[in-house]
Amino acid sequence: MKKLRVAFCGTPDFSVPTLDLLVNHPHIELCYVISMPDRPAGRGMELKSPEVIEYAKAKKIPYFQTENINKETDFLKKLKISELDFVVVLAFAQFLGTEMLTLAKIGAFNIHTSILPKYRGAAPIQYALLNGDSETGVSIQKMVKKMDAGDLVHFQTLKISATENGGQLYTRLKYQAALAMNDLILKVLDNKVTYSPQDESYVSFAPTLKKEDGLLKFSTKSTKEILNLIRALDPWPGTYCFLNGKRLKVLMAENYHSKIPAGSAKNDMGSLIVGCLDGSLRLCEVQLEGKKAGSDKELLNGIKTEIIISEN
């Protein structure tokens, strides 16, 4: 059986399992890996390649790095004469223009970690947790110029655990993405790819999160909303409030039996309790600025004054 000729566009570690699948698939010939340029990283700010480029180097796969693939006229010509069957895109961090979308025989396919049209955008994993969803999944859509709006060619659902955080769901979905890609390859080989338009009436968005989105507003949020935010933003960008004027990272919290006024805080026999709109939470694992992470009891042992929780 003839191998399918493919180019892969991706950048972070999330993309690597799918890239690995393509490299090792018996019916795929991976022609190019395309990614972002090297960036300064670490304390020494030395240049570091994206994870997919590190993988490509290790496997001796031809690769190309650019800030904007759409402006790379010579490389696009090279891709065109490569007679690609399709292009796979996963966490690439660039929009593809018309030439890139149409140069392969059956087009470009984007792997997205939600059940489209729900949560179009950069942060679908976090928004599923923010909203307390019980399931999410992986969608593969044939790419068009509009963000995440192409016809669906494959999707798989995935149950979300009640205690799962952003990092854990991220890890599960990066491997689920590879499994979904394998299913699409089988459909292509069997000539069984179907194209289902997305229902625009069900569209929702998951825009890029910022560090400020992690601010915990106990006085205006329910306990469930606060717990969902802590789950969703763990490990990045993390959640925080201010304790006696100092920034306090909140790493873990749980419901607490006694109720206190929303936005207030108290030391309840070594437990740091904060009131929300409908109940209270214990901030059981925290990190005060300039200190190591630890339990609320360890934190409170070093505080002899009144405890004031605030948003600034």
C-alpha positions in Angstrom: 0.0 0.0 0.0 1.3 3.4 -0.9 2.3 5.6 2.0 0.5 8.9 2.7 2.9 11.9 2.4 2.4 14.2 5.3 3.8 17.5 6.8 3.3 18.2 10.5 2.9 21.7 12.1 3.3 21.9 15.8 5.3 23.4 18.6 5.1 22.3 22.3 5.4 19.0 24.1 1.7 18.5 23.6 2.3 17.9 19.9 5.0 15.3 20.4 2.8 12.1 20.8 1.0 12.8 17.6 4.3 13.5 15.8 5.6 10.3 17.2 2.6 8.4 15.9 3.2 9.9 12.4 6.9 9.0 12.4 6.2 5.4 13.4 3.0 4.8 11.4 3.5 2.1 8.7 1.3 4.0 6.2 2.7 7.5 6.7 5.8 9.1 5.1 6.5 12.2 7.2 8.1 14.7 4.8 8.6 17.8 7.0 8.1 19.1 10.6 7.3 22.8 10.7 7.5 24.8 13.9 8.3 28.1 15.6 11.8 29.5 15.9 14.1 28.8 18.9 13.4 31.0 21.9 15.6 32.0 24.9 14.7 29.9 27.9 15.8 29.1 31.5 17.9 31.2 33.8 20.7 31.6 31.3 18.2 32.6 28.6 20.0 30.3 26.1 18.2 29.5 22.8 16.0 26.4 23.1 14.2 24.7 20.2 10.5 23.8 20.5 9.9 20.2 21.7 8.8 19.1 18.2 12.0 20.3 16.7 14.1 18.5 19.4 12.2 15.4 18.4 12.7 16.0 14.7 16.5 16.5 15.2 16.7 13.3 17.2 14.8 11.3 14.5 16.7 13.0 11.6 13.4 14.3 10.1 13.6 17.3 7.8 12.3 20.4 9.7 11.7 24.1 9.1 11.3 26.9 11.6 9.6 30.2 11.0 7.6 33.0 12.7 5.1 33.0 9.8 4.9 30.0 7.4 2.7 32.1 5.1 5.6 34.4 4.2 8.0 31.6 3.4 7.6 31.6 -0.4 10.5 29.3 -1.3 9.6 26.7 1.3 5.9 26.7 0.3 7.1 26.0 -3.3 9.1 23.1 -1.9 6.1 21.8 0.0 3.9 22.0 -3.1 6.2 19.9 -5.2 6.5 17.4 -2.4 3.0 16.2 -3.4 1.7 16.0 0.1 -1.5 14.0 0.8 -2.4 16.2 3.8 -1.0 18.5 6.5 -1.5 17.8 10.2 -1.7 20.8 12.6 -1.6 20.6 16.4 -0.8 23.5 18.8 1.2 25.3 16.0 0.5 28.9 17.3 0.2 30.2 13.7 -2.8 30.7 11.4 -2.4 29.1 8.0 -3.1 31.1 4.8 -4.8 30.0 1.6 -1.7 28.5 0.0 -0.8 26.4 3.0 -4.4 25.2 3.4 -4.7 24.1 -0.2 -1.2 22.8 -1.2 -1.9 19.2 -0.1 -4.2 16.8 -2.0 -6.9 16.6 0.7 -6.0 19.7 2.6 -4.9 20.6 6.2 -6.4 19.0 9.3 -6.3 20.6 12.8 -6.5 18.5 16.0 -8.4 20.5 18.6 -8.9 19.4 22.3 -12.7 20.0 22.6 -15.8 18.8 20.9 -16.2 21.5 18.3 -17.9 24.0 17.9 -17.5 24.2 21.7 -14.5 26.1 22.9 -12.9 27.4 19.8 -9.6 29.0 20.6 -6.3 28.6 22.5 -7.4 27.2 25.9 -10.2 24.6 25.5 -8.7 22.3 28.2 -8.8 25.0 30.8 -12.3 26.3 29.9 -13.8 22.8 30.1 -12.6 22.7 33.7 -13.5 26.3 34.5 -17.1 25.5 33.5 -17.2 22.3 35.5 -17.8 20.1 32.4 -18.1 16.4 32.9 -16.6 15.5 29.5 -14.5 16.9 26.7 -12.7 15.3 23.8 -10.7 15.7 20.6 -12.0 17.0 17.3 -10.3 16.9 14.0 -11.5 19.5 11.5 -10.5 20.3 7.9 -9.0 23.7 8.2 -10.4 26.9 6.8 -9.3 30.5 7.3 -11.8 31.0 10.1 -10.4 29.8 13.5 -11.5 26.2 14.3 -14.5 26.5 12.0 -13.8 23.8 9.4 -15.9 20.7 8.8 -15.5 17.9 11.3 -13.9 14.7 10.0 -13.5 12.9 13.4 -14.1 13.4 17.1 -13.8 11.4 20.3 -15.2 12.2 23.8 -13.4 11.9 27.1 -14.8 11.9 30.6 -13.4 14.4 33.0 -12.7 13.3 36.6 -14.3 15.4 39.3 -10.8 16.1 40.8 -8.8 16.4 37.6 -6.7 19.5 37.1 -5.5 21.3 34.0 -2.1 19.5 34.0 -3.6 16.0 34.3 -6.3 16.6 31.6 -3.6 18.1 29.3 -1.5 14.9 29.7 -4.5 12.7 28.9 -5.6 14.7 25.9 -2.1 14.9 24.3 -2.2 11.1 24.0 -5.9 11.1 23.0 -5.0 13.4 20.2 -2.5 10.9 18.8 -5.1 8.1 19.0 -7.6 10.4 17.1 -5.1 11.0 14.4 -4.6 7.3 14.0 -8.3 6.9 13.5 -8.3 9.6 10.8 -5.4 8.0 9.0 -7.5 4.7 8.8 -10.4 6.7 7.4 -8.2 8.3 4.8 -6.7 4.9 3.8 -10.2 3.3 3.5 -11.5 6.4 1.6 -14.1 6.8 4.4 -13.6 10.4 5.4 -16.8 12.3 5.9 -17.2 16.1 6.3 -19.7 17.4 8.8 -20.3 21.2 9.0 -20.2 22.7 12.5 -23.4 24.1 13.9 -22.6 27.8 14.3 -25.5 28.2 16.8 -23.5 26.2 19.3 -20.2 28.0 19.0 -18.4 29.1 22.2 -14.8 30.4 22.7 -11.8 29.7 24.8 -9.4 32.6 24.4 -5.9 32.6 25.7 -5.6 32.9 29.5 -3.4 35.5 31.2 -1.8 35.5 34.7 -4.4 38.0 35.9 -7.2 35.4 35.2 -5.9 33.5 38.2 -7.0 36.1 40.7 -9.5 34.5 43.2 -12.4 36.8 43.9 -13.9 35.1 46.9 -16.4 37.9 47.7 -18.2 37.5 44.3 -17.8 33.8 43.5 -19.3 30.5 44.7 -17.2 27.7 46.2 -17.7 25.7 43.1 -16.5 28.5 40.8 -13.4 29.0 42.9 -12.6 25.3 43.0 -13.1 25.0 39.3 -10.7 28.0 38.7 -8.0 26.4 40.9 -8.3 23.1 39.0 -8.4 24.7 35.6 -5.4 26.9 36.1 -3.1 24.3 37.7 -0.3 24.3 36.8 -0.4 27.4 34.6 -1.0 30.3 35.1 -2.0 29.3 38.7 -4.4 31.0 41.1 -3.7 33.6 43.8 -5.1 36.2 46.1 -3.4 38.6 48.7 -2.9 37.8 52.3 -2.1 40.8 54.5 -0.9 42.6 51.3 1.3 39.8 50.1 0.6 37.7 47.1 -0.5 34.2 48.1 -0.6 31.4 45.5 -3.4 28.9 46.2 -2.3 25.5 45.1 -5.1 23.4 46.6 -8.5 24.1 48.3 -11.4 22.1 49.6 -14.9 22.8 50.9 -15.2 23.6 54.6 -18.0 22.9 57.0 -18.4 26.3 58.7 -19.6 29.4 56.9 -18.1 32.8 57.2 -18.9 36.1 55.3 -17.9 36.2 51.7 -14.4 37.6 51.2 -13.4 37.3 54.9 -10.8 34.9 56.3 -10.0 33.3 59.6 -7.6 30.9 61.3 -9.8 28.0 62.4 -7.5 25.9 64.6 -4.7 25.9 62.0 -6.8 25.9 58.9 -7.0 28.9 56.6 -10.7 29.5 55.9 -12.1 31.9 53.3 -15.7 32.8 52.8 -17.4 32.6 49.4 -20.9 33.5 48.3 -22.5 30.2 49.2 -20.1 28.7 51.8 -16.4 28.6 52.7 -13.2 27.0 51.6 -10.1 25.8 53.3 -7.0 26.9 51.4 -5.0 23.8 52.3 -1.9 24.2 50.2 -0.5 27.6 49.6 2.7 29.6 48.9 3.2 33.1 50.2 5.5 35.3 48.1 9.2 34.8 49.0 8.3 31.5 50.8 8.2 27.8 49.9 4.9 26.1 49.2 3.4 24.4 52.2 0.3 23.7 54.2 -2.0 26.4 55.5 -1.1 25.3 59.0 2.6 26.0 58.3 1.7 29.4 56.9 -0.5 30.3 59.8 2.1 29.4 62.4 4.2 32.3 61.1 1.4 34.9 61.3 0.6 36.5 64.6 -1.6 39.3 63.3 -5.2 39.5 62.0 -5.7 37.6 58.7 -7.0 39.8 55.8 -7.6 38.2 52.4 -8.0 40.7 49.5 -7.9 41.0 45.7 -5.1 43.4 45.6 
